[in-house]
Amino acid sequence: MIVRDANHADVATIAKLHAEQISEGFLPTLGQPFLERLYRRILKGPDTFALVAAEEDLLLGFAAGAREIGALYRRFLIHDGIIAGLRAAPKLMRSLPRVIETLRYPSGDAELPSAEILAVAVTTVAQGQGVGRALVSEATTRLELLGANDIKVVTGADNAAALALYRACGFTTCAHLAVHAGATSEVLVWTAP
Ligand SMILES: CC(C)(COP(=O)(O)OP(=O)(O)OC[C@H]1O[C@@H](n2cnc3c(N)ncnc32)[C@H](O)[C@@H]1OP(=O)(O)O)[C@@H](O)C(=O)NCCC(=O)NCCS
């Protein structure tokens, strides 16, 4: 298995994997074209990245990170907001309360690190074999190289696999958030040694 930078040919598979594996947050509810646009924007950013774990042509998982999560959201809204919004409009309207809560959380918690691992997912067949650990470890290294001393991840308080993965990679819980009404999320932070 290798972990490498994602390229544009990987975007559709990454978006599909995100939609299939990550039920947290409102992003998966907005559909594949919206997610593809978001991941294309992540690939273009100077301080954002997507990594894939692959065995030859088979994609086993991906991770995405941003040095400044707020800057990524701003760039996405400026460059992709209208098109992504129009495409997702009916779903966006249905999930509007969750959208507002999610957009509010990054700026509402000034003390949390701005660097973030945005998403990690591994295909069902490849889970439990160290793929997630390899992706999180490389994402942490990349964010460190981009100048981050502290990195956060946000995941559902009931997502045992994700919590175990992040803890195994040195993250510790620093806050609980009600990001989405009725669902508690855990914020875990990694600090450079
Ligand atoms: C979370 C996820 C990425 C973990 O990937 P993975 O490749 O299966 O994880 P790894 O095999 O690298 O395991 C890493 C550590 O987590 C632990 N772990 C993984 N899955 C676990 C589970 N279901 N229950 C308990 N511990 C688990 C492993 O034991 C391992 O710890 P160890 O090395 O100390 O034994 C994967 O389960 C997944 O894709 N889930 C759906 C998407 C998701 O929820 N993403 C996170 C939110 S963005």
The ligand as an SDF file (V2000), in Angstrom:
LIG
                    3D

 48 50  0  0  0  0  0  0  0  0999 V2000
  -12.4920    5.4370   11.0060 C   0  0  0  0  0  0  0  0  0  0  0  0
  -11.7910    4.6670    9.8740 C   0  0  0  0  0  0  0  0  0  0  0  0
  -11.2170    5.6730    8.8660 C   0  0  0  0  0  0  0  0  0  0  0  0
  -10.6530    3.8160   10.4820 C   0  0  0  0  0  0  0  0  0  0  0  0
   -9.8780    3.2830    9.4130 O   0  0  0  0  0  0  0  0  0  0  0  0
   -9.1340    1.8760    9.5270 P   0  0  0  0  0  0  0  0  0  0  0  0
   -8.2450    1.7320    8.3620 O   0  0  0  0  0  0  0  0  0  0  0  0
  -10.1320    0.7980    9.7420 O   0  0  0  0  0  0  0  0  0  0  0  0
   -8.2850    2.0700   10.8800 O   0  0  0  0  0  0  0  0  0  0  0  0
   -6.9140    1.3390   11.2430 P   0  0  0  0  0  0  0  0  0  0  0  0
   -6.9770   -0.1030   10.8090 O   0  0  0  0  0  0  0  0  0  0  0  0
   -5.7650    2.1440   10.7340 O   0  0  0  0  0  0  0  0  0  0  0  0
   -6.9470    1.3740   12.8240 O   0  0  0  0  0  0  0  0  0  0  0  0
   -6.3640    2.4320   13.5710 C   0  0  0  0  0  0  0  0  0  0  0  0
   -6.6450    2.2360   15.0330 C   0  0  0  0  0  0  0  0  0  0  0  0
   -8.0470    2.3950   15.2980 O   0  0  0  0  0  0  0  0  0  0  0  0
   -8.5890    1.2230   15.8920 C   0  0  0  0  0  0  0  0  0  0  0  0
   -9.8870    0.9360   15.2860 N   0  0  0  0  0  0  0  0  0  0  0  0
  -10.1890    0.9730   13.9660 C   0  0  0  0  0  0  0  0  0  0  0  0
  -11.4830    0.6340   13.7870 N   0  0  0  0  0  0  0  0  0  0  0  0
  -11.9790    0.3670   15.0170 C   0  0  0  0  0  0  0  0  0  0  0  0
  -13.2630   -0.0330   15.4970 C   0  0  0  0  0  0  0  0  0  0  0  0
  -14.2970   -0.2440   14.6520 N   0  0  0  0  0  0  0  0  0  0  0  0
  -13.4340   -0.1850   16.8410 N   0  0  0  0  0  0  0  0  0  0  0  0
  -12.4120    0.0420   17.6920 C   0  0  0  0  0  0  0  0  0  0  0  0
  -11.1660    0.4150   17.2970 N   0  0  0  0  0  0  0  0  0  0  0  0
  -10.9720    0.5790   15.9890 C   0  0  0  0  0  0  0  0  0  0  0  0
   -7.6220    0.1210   15.5470 C   0  0  0  0  0  0  0  0  0  0  0  0
   -7.6470   -0.8900   16.5380 O   0  0  0  0  0  0  0  0  0  0  0  0
   -6.3100    0.8290   15.4840 C   0  0  0  0  0  0  0  0  0  0  0  0
   -5.7220    0.9760   16.7730 O   0  0  0  0  0  0  0  0  0  0  0  0
   -4.4020    0.1500   17.1560 P   0  0  0  0  0  0  0  0  0  0  0  0
   -3.4340    0.3680   16.0280 O   0  0  0  0  0  0  0  0  0  0  0  0
   -3.9800    0.7630   18.4490 O   0  0  0  0  0  0  0  0  0  0  0  0
   -4.8790   -1.2610   17.2390 O   0  0  0  0  0  0  0  0  0  0  0  0
  -12.7880    3.6980    9.1650 C   0  0  0  0  0  0  0  0  0  0  0  0
  -13.4290    2.9140   10.1400 O   0  0  0  0  0  0  0  0  0  0  0  0
  -13.8240    4.3960    8.3210 C   0  0  0  0  0  0  0  0  0  0  0  0
  -13.6270    4.6620    7.1400 O   0  0  0  0  0  0  0  0  0  0  0  0
  -14.9970    4.7420    8.9370 N   0  0  0  0  0  0  0  0  0  0  0  0
  -16.0610    5.4370    8.2080 C   0  0  0  0  0  0  0  0  0  0  0  0
  -15.6910    6.8870    7.9180 C   0  0  0  0  0  0  0  0  0  0  0  0
  -15.5170    7.7090    9.1940 C   0  0  0  0  0  0  0  0  0  0  0  0
  -16.2790    7.5770   10.1500 O   0  0  0  0  0  0  0  0  0  0  0  0
  -14.5130    8.6150    9.1980 N   0  0  0  0  0  0  0  0  0  0  0  0
  -14.1910    9.4420   10.3400 C   0  0  0  0  0  0  0  0  0  0  0  0
  -14.9930   10.6950   10.3970 C   0  0  0  0  0  0  0  0  0  0  0  0
  -14.4480   11.8560    9.1690 S   0  0  0  0  0  0  0  0  0  0  0  0
  1  2  1  0
  2  3  1  0
  2  4  1  0
  2 36  1  0
  4  5  1  0
  5  6  1  0
  6  7  2  0
  6  8  1  0
  6  9  1  0
  9 10  1  0
 10 11  2  0
 10 12  1  0
 10 13  1  0
 13 14  1  0
 14 15  1  0
 15 16  1  0
 15 30  1  0
 16 17  1  0
 17 18  1  0
 17 28  1  0
 18 19  1  0
 18 27  1  0
 19 20  2  0
 20 21  1  0
 21 22  1  0
 21 27  2  0
 22 23  1  0
 22 24  2  0
 24 25  1  0
 25 26  2  0
 26 27  1  0
 28 29  1  0
 28 30  1  0
 30 31  1  0
 31 32  1  0
 32 33  2  0
 32 34  1  0
 32 35  1  0
 36 37  1  0
 36 38  1  0
 38 39  2  0
 38 40  1  0
 40 41  1  0
 41 42  1  0
 42 43  1  0
 43 44  2  0
 43 45  1  0
 45 46  1  0
 46 47  1  0
 47 48  1  0
M  END
$$$$
